[in-house]
Amino acid sequence: SDLVPNAMLERHNERVGQYCEHGVSGDLAEQIAALAFTTTLLDIVDIARKSDELLLAGEVYFELDQHLAIDWLKQAIERLTVTTRWQSLARSKLRDTVNDTQRELARALLRQAQSIGASDSVAAWSADDDNGVAAYRETLRAIRRDDQTDHATLSVAVAGLTALLHR
């Protein structure tokens, strides 16, 4: 549990509680709620596949998550109002792009993390003025400050995150 960010653990515990309130046994509620971590766990295993550094891959993955507010972005995408097929497809594309980008960024930083650790690796990468992290984080701050989480604004945020791969 030290590896997983508190916000994710809190959502997990809320889900467990909701299932229990509906009469699901505690053990089964835990198992069902844990399914929400499936994509994350598969991403971490995929990142670690060539390095045999599963724990370090998880540390890098979640360090990026914290540093770039990726979990917030994912939750904002999940909260998008979807009333049409096209909005549903757009939300799915945003979700997939964020997951793919987080996985690829973590994969790229894992090599460096093997020598200096996950936290220092992410900090060093982020400190590089040329990589666009500051601009991305400012975009997220503006979206959060203005409380604008519609398809258009989240598309801009996701594009900013994706741009970090190419710098």
FENNOR-V604258 format. One record per helix or strand. SS is the DSSP state (~ for helix, > for strand). FROM is the first residue (numbers start at 1). LEN is the number of residues. Records with the same first field share a line. If there is no record, write none. Layout:
# FENNOR-V604258
SS=FROM-LEN, FROM-LEN
This chain:
# FENNOR-V604258
~=6-16, 26-23, 54-15, 70-9, 85-32, 118-10, 129-3, 133-14, 151-16
